[in-house]
Amino acid sequence: MMSQPRLICLDEPSLGLAPLLVQEIFRTIKAINAAGTSVLLVEQNARYALETASRGYVLQTGAIIASGPCAALRQDERVREAYLGRAAETAL
């Protein structure tokens, strides 16, 4: 961050981390973005990714099956069933 990049690319930043560290990682990603740096995030944890990003692309077997604002993706039935689970109906 010392070189003040315009874009930072992150691939699975939460992989293998304890839940408390995952929360901290995503807080940090939000802070980096809020400070003006664009973030390209590739993440399997759909819940955190959709809460963090402003726009998302959902891939399934290498093809984009849904894309758009994350608020809309959180309401997409395909995304809810496949990646967020039925409990997401009350949590989101």
N, CA and C atoms as an extended XYZ file, in Angstrom:
276
Properties=species:S:1:pos:R:3:atomname:S:1:resname:S:1:resid:I:1 pbc="F F F"
N         0.824       -1.191        0.000 N   MET     1
C         0.000        0.000        0.000 CA  MET     1
C         0.869        1.256        0.000 C   MET     1
N         2.143        1.096        0.279 N   MET     2
C         3.024        2.257        0.310 CA  MET     2
C         3.169        2.911       -1.059 C   MET     2
N         3.019        2.125       -2.125 N   SER     3
C         3.158        2.690       -3.470 CA  SER     3
C         1.845        3.281       -3.977 C   SER     3
N         0.829        3.284       -3.152 N   GLN     4
C        -0.488        3.836       -3.456 CA  GLN     4
C        -1.042        3.300       -4.781 C   GLN     4
N        -1.260        1.982       -4.840 N   PRO     5
C        -1.781        1.404       -6.085 CA  PRO     5
C        -3.212        1.874       -6.349 C   PRO     5
N        -3.590        1.896       -7.620 N   ARG     6
C        -4.975        2.219       -7.966 CA  ARG     6
C        -5.849        0.974       -7.887 C   ARG     6
N        -5.232       -0.202       -8.000 N   LEU     7
C        -5.954       -1.470       -7.986 CA  LEU     7
C        -5.160       -2.494       -7.204 C   LEU     7
N        -5.851       -3.261       -6.384 N   ILE     8
C        -5.242       -4.381       -5.680 CA  ILE     8
C        -6.080       -5.621       -5.999 C   ILE     8
N        -5.413       -6.705       -6.378 N   CYS     9
C        -6.087       -7.958       -6.733 CA  CYS     9
C        -5.856       -8.970       -5.609 C   CYS     9
N        -6.934       -9.534       -5.113 N   LEU    10
C        -6.854      -10.495       -4.015 CA  LEU    10
C        -7.526      -11.800       -4.428 C   LEU    10
N        -6.813      -12.901       -4.277 N   ASP    11
C        -7.336      -14.215       -4.609 CA  ASP    11
C        -7.477      -15.033       -3.330 C   ASP    11
N        -8.710      -15.270       -2.938 N   GLU    12
C        -9.029      -16.072       -1.748 CA  GLU    12
C        -8.301      -15.586       -0.488 C   GLU    12
N        -8.470      -14.318       -0.109 N   PRO    13
C        -7.755      -13.828        1.073 CA  PRO    13
C        -8.184      -14.491        2.378 C   PRO    13
N        -9.325      -15.152        2.408 N   SER    14
C        -9.789      -15.772        3.652 CA  SER    14
C        -9.454      -17.260        3.751 C   SER    14
N        -8.869      -17.826        2.709 N   LEU    15
C        -8.625      -19.261        2.657 CA  LEU    15
C        -7.774      -19.748        3.826 C   LEU    15
N        -8.325      -20.660        4.599 N   GLY    16
C        -7.593      -21.304        5.679 CA  GLY    16
C        -7.442      -20.496        6.948 C   GLY    16
N        -8.109      -19.364        7.039 N   LEU    17
C        -7.962      -18.512        8.220 CA  LEU    17
C        -9.069      -18.763        9.240 C   LEU    17
N        -8.769      -18.494       10.474 N   ALA    18
C        -9.757      -18.585       11.543 CA  ALA    18
C       -10.824      -17.516       11.337 C   ALA    18
N       -12.050      -17.783       11.781 N   PRO    19
C       -13.155      -16.836       11.565 CA  PRO    19
C       -12.871      -15.405       12.019 C   PRO    19
N       -12.203      -15.218       13.133 N   LEU    20
C       -11.906      -13.857       13.591 CA  LEU    20
C       -10.937      -13.143       12.642 C   LEU    20
N        -9.991      -13.892       12.094 N   LEU    21
C        -9.065      -13.293       11.133 CA  LEU    21
C        -9.774      -12.979        9.821 C   LEU    21
N       -10.708      -13.812        9.425 N   VAL    22
C       -11.481      -13.549        8.208 CA  VAL    22
C       -12.242      -12.235        8.357 C   VAL    22
N       -12.864      -12.022        9.503 N   GLN    23
C       -13.574      -10.765        9.748 CA  GLN    23
C       -12.621       -9.577        9.621 C   GLN    23
N       -11.440       -9.697       10.179 N   GLU    24
C       -10.454       -8.612       10.128 CA  GLU    24
C        -9.976       -8.377        8.695 C   GLU    24
N        -9.750       -9.441        7.960 N   ILE    25
C        -9.326       -9.313        6.555 CA  ILE    25
C       -10.365       -8.517        5.771 C   ILE    25
N       -11.645       -8.863        5.933 N   PHE    26
C       -12.681       -8.173        5.166 CA  PHE    26
C       -12.898       -6.741        5.650 C   PHE    26
N       -12.695       -6.465        6.920 N   ARG    27
C       -12.732       -5.077        7.395 CA  ARG    27
C       -11.612       -4.274        6.727 C   ARG    27
N       -10.438       -4.898        6.615 N   THR    28
C        -9.294       -4.235        5.992 CA  THR    28
C        -9.547       -3.995        4.507 C   THR    28
N       -10.134       -4.965        3.826 N   ILE    29
C       -10.457       -4.801        2.407 CA  ILE    29
C       -11.417       -3.632        2.220 C   ILE    29
N       -12.427       -3.537        3.068 N   LYS    30
C       -13.376       -2.420        2.986 CA  LYS    30
C       -12.672       -1.082        3.213 C   LYS    30
N       -11.748       -1.042        4.168 N   ALA    31
C       -11.022        0.196        4.461 CA  ALA    31
C       -10.127        0.599        3.295 C   ALA    31
N        -9.471       -0.372        2.678 N   ILE    32
C        -8.624       -0.084        1.516 CA  ILE    32
C        -9.463        0.509        0.392 C   ILE    32
N       -10.623       -0.085        0.157 N   ASN    33
C       -11.509        0.403       -0.891 CA  ASN    33
C       -12.056        1.790       -0.551 C   ASN    33
N       -12.432        1.998        0.696 N   ALA    34
C       -12.967        3.293        1.117 CA  ALA    34
C       -11.923        4.404        0.987 C   ALA    34
N       -10.654        4.026        1.061 N   ALA    35
C        -9.575        5.008        0.929 CA  ALA    35
C        -9.283        5.349       -0.531 C   ALA    35
N        -9.988        4.706       -1.462 N   GLY    36
C        -9.848        5.074       -2.861 CA  GLY    36
C        -9.173        4.060       -3.761 C   GLY    36
N        -8.756        2.937       -3.221 N   THR    37
C        -8.129        1.907       -4.039 CA  THR    37
C        -9.181        0.914       -4.512 C   THR    37
N        -9.217        0.655       -5.803 N   SER    38
C       -10.133       -0.358       -6.336 CA  SER    38
C        -9.636       -1.734       -5.925 C   SER    38
N       -10.569       -2.651       -5.665 N   VAL    39
C       -10.213       -3.994       -5.224 CA  VAL    39
C       -10.891       -5.009       -6.132 C   VAL    39
N       -10.092       -5.909       -6.702 N   LEU    40
C       -10.607       -7.049       -7.440 CA  LEU    40
C       -10.478       -8.241       -6.513 C   LEU    40
N       -11.598       -8.787       -6.094 N   LEU    41
C       -11.630       -9.838       -5.081 CA  LEU    41
C       -12.178      -11.121       -5.680 C   LEU    41
N       -11.411      -12.198       -5.581 N   VAL    42
C       -11.875      -13.531       -5.951 CA  VAL    42
C       -12.014      -14.286       -4.642 C   VAL    42
N       -13.228      -14.738       -4.342 N   GLU    43
C       -13.490      -15.308       -3.022 CA  GLU    43
C       -14.592      -16.350       -3.088 C   GLU    43
N       -14.379      -17.493       -2.424 N   GLN    44
C       -15.403      -18.524       -2.376 CA  GLN    44
C       -16.406      -18.299       -1.249 C   GLN    44
N       -16.046      -17.507       -0.277 N   ASN    45
C       -16.977      -17.207        0.808 CA  ASN    45
C       -17.957      -16.157        0.290 C   ASN    45
N       -19.055      -16.644       -0.286 N   ALA    46
C       -20.017      -15.759       -0.959 CA  ALA    46
C       -20.605      -14.726       -0.013 C   ALA    46
N       -20.877      -15.123        1.202 N   ARG    47
C       -21.492      -14.193        2.152 CA  ARG    47
C       -20.594      -12.973        2.367 C   ARG    47
N       -19.332      -13.192        2.687 N   TYR    48
C       -18.414      -12.075        2.906 CA  TYR    48
C       -18.176      -11.293        1.622 C   TYR    48
N       -18.023      -11.992        0.511 N   ALA    49
C       -17.766      -11.313       -0.760 CA  ALA    49
C       -18.921      -10.391       -1.126 C   ALA    49
N       -20.148      -10.868       -0.981 N   LEU    50
C       -21.312      -10.058       -1.348 CA  LEU    50
C       -21.568       -8.925       -0.363 C   LEU    50
N       -21.102       -9.063        0.866 N   GLU    51
C       -21.231       -7.983        1.838 CA  GLU    51
C       -20.149       -6.919        1.649 C   GLU    51
N       -19.037       -7.313        1.033 N   THR    52
C       -17.886       -6.422        0.896 CA  THR    52
C       -17.891       -5.665       -0.421 C   THR    52
N       -18.216       -6.355       -1.495 N   ALA    53
C       -18.105       -5.787       -2.837 CA  ALA    53
C       -19.328       -4.938       -3.193 C   ALA    53
N       -19.148       -4.094       -4.191 N   SER    54
C       -20.281       -3.328       -4.704 CA  SER    54
C       -20.884       -4.011       -5.927 C   SER    54
N       -20.066       -4.759       -6.655 N   ARG    55
C       -20.525       -5.475       -7.843 CA  ARG    55
C       -19.935       -6.871       -7.813 C   ARG    55
N       -20.696       -7.860       -8.298 N   GLY    56
C       -20.214       -9.229       -8.255 CA  GLY    56
C       -20.492       -9.997       -9.526 C   GLY    56
N       -19.707      -11.039       -9.708 N   TYR    57
C       -19.879      -11.991      -10.798 CA  TYR    57
C       -19.851      -13.372      -10.167 C   TYR    57
N       -20.862      -14.163      -10.404 N   VAL    58
C       -20.945      -15.509       -9.842 CA  VAL    58
C       -20.574      -16.488      -10.941 C   VAL    58
N       -19.525      -17.276      -10.678 N   LEU    59
C       -19.060      -18.257      -11.648 CA  LEU    59
C       -19.481      -19.654      -11.216 C   LEU    59
N       -19.851      -20.451      -12.199 N   GLN    60
C       -20.162      -21.856      -11.947 CA  GLN    60
C       -19.557      -22.643      -13.099 C   GLN    60
N       -18.649      -23.545      -12.760 N   THR    61
C       -17.899      -24.330      -13.754 CA  THR    61
C       -17.340      -23.453      -14.873 C   THR    61
N       -16.760      -22.332      -14.496 N   GLY    62
C       -16.083      -21.459      -15.433 CA  GLY    62
C       -16.946      -20.498      -16.226 C   GLY    62
N       -18.243      -20.515      -15.995 N   ALA    63
C       -19.141      -19.619      -16.726 CA  ALA    63
C       -19.821      -18.657      -15.758 C   ALA    63
N       -20.035      -17.430      -16.188 N   ILE    64
C       -20.750      -16.447      -15.376 CA  ILE    64
C       -22.235      -16.799      -15.420 C   ILE    64
N       -22.813      -17.085      -14.243 N   ILE    65
C       -24.240      -17.415      -14.183 CA  ILE    65
C       -25.076      -16.256      -13.664 C   ILE    65
N       -24.420      -15.284      -13.037 N   ALA    66
C       -25.125      -14.102      -12.539 CA  ALA    66
C       -24.111      -12.986      -12.342 C   ALA    66
N       -24.565      -11.761      -12.540 N   SER    67
C       -23.700      -10.614      -12.285 CA  SER    67
C       -24.579       -9.408      -11.998 C   SER    67
N       -23.994       -8.434      -11.346 N   GLY    68
C       -24.715       -7.215      -11.047 CA  GLY    68
C       -24.327       -6.655       -9.702 C   GLY    68
N       -25.060       -5.653       -9.240 N   PRO    69
C       -24.806       -5.105       -7.902 CA  PRO    69
C       -24.966       -6.211       -6.850 C   PRO    69
N       -24.123       -6.197       -5.859 N   CYS    70
C       -24.161       -7.259       -4.851 CA  CYS    70
C       -25.483       -7.302       -4.098 C   CYS    70
N       -26.108       -6.151       -3.913 N   ALA    71
C       -27.420       -6.146       -3.245 CA  ALA    71
C       -28.421       -6.976       -4.043 C   ALA    71
N       -28.363       -6.879       -5.358 N   ALA    72
C       -29.265       -7.667       -6.210 CA  ALA    72
C       -28.873       -9.132       -6.205 C   ALA    72
N       -27.573       -9.418       -6.204 N   LEU    73
C       -27.132      -10.814       -6.189 CA  LEU    73
C       -27.541      -11.519       -4.899 C   LEU    73
N       -27.537      -10.784       -3.791 N   ARG    74
C       -27.955      -11.391       -2.518 CA  ARG    74
C       -29.424      -11.797       -2.554 C   ARG    74
N       -30.209      -11.179       -3.424 N   GLN    75
C       -31.630      -11.504       -3.537 CA  GLN    75
C       -31.915      -12.530       -4.644 C   GLN    75
N       -30.925      -12.805       -5.495 N   ASP    76
C       -31.087      -13.745       -6.604 CA  ASP    76
C       -31.275      -15.155       -6.040 C   ASP    76
N       -32.365      -15.799       -6.415 N   GLU    77
C       -32.703      -17.116       -5.865 CA  GLU    77
C       -31.620      -18.154       -6.158 C   GLU    77
N       -31.025      -18.117       -7.343 N   ARG    78
C       -29.953      -19.075       -7.666 CA  ARG    78
C       -28.766      -18.905       -6.736 C   ARG    78
N       -28.401      -17.665       -6.482 N   VAL    79
C       -27.264      -17.381       -5.606 CA  VAL    79
C       -27.601      -17.776       -4.174 C   VAL    79
N       -28.795      -17.455       -3.727 N   ARG    80
C       -29.209      -17.781       -2.359 CA  ARG    80
C       -29.180      -19.287       -2.123 C   ARG    80
N       -29.747      -20.042       -3.032 N   GLU    81
C       -29.816      -21.492       -2.848 CA  GLU    81
C       -28.442      -22.156       -2.937 C   GLU    81
N       -27.644      -21.766       -3.911 N   ALA    82
C       -26.369      -22.428       -4.149 CA  ALA    82
C       -25.251      -21.979       -3.215 C   ALA    82
N       -25.249      -20.686       -2.829 N   TYR    83
C       -24.087      -20.152       -2.116 CA  TYR    83
C       -24.374      -19.574       -0.739 C   TYR    83
N       -25.615      -19.212       -0.477 N   LEU    84
C       -25.920      -18.587        0.807 CA  LEU    84
C       -26.777      -19.468        1.700 C   LEU    84
N       -27.449      -20.442        1.138 N   GLY    85
C       -28.299      -21.325        1.927 CA  GLY    85
C       -29.630      -20.695        2.257 C   GLY    85
N       -30.562      -21.504        2.657 N   ARG    86
C       -31.908      -21.030        2.979 CA  ARG    86
C       -31.928      -20.103        4.189 C   ARG    86
N       -30.977      -20.242        5.093 N   ALA    87
C       -30.928      -19.370        6.262 CA  ALA    87
C       -30.675      -17.924        5.857 C   ALA    87
N       -30.203      -17.727        4.643 N   ALA    88
C       -29.927      -16.362        4.173 CA  ALA    88
C       -31.193      -15.538        4.064 C   ALA    88
N       -32.334      -16.164        3.938 N   GLU    89
C       -33.585      -15.425        3.803 CA  GLU    89
C       -33.829      -14.510        4.986 C   GLU    89
N       -33.475      -14.955        6.171 N   THR    90
C       -33.699      -14.130        7.349 CA  THR    90
C       -32.452      -13.321        7.714 C   THR    90
N       -31.279      -13.790        7.295 N   ALA    91
C       -30.032      -13.129        7.685 CA  ALA    91
C       -29.723      -11.902        6.844 C   ALA    91
N       -30.171      -11.868        5.596 N   LEU    92
C       -29.789      -10.749        4.727 CA  LEU    92
C       -30.786       -9.670        4.710 C   LEU    92
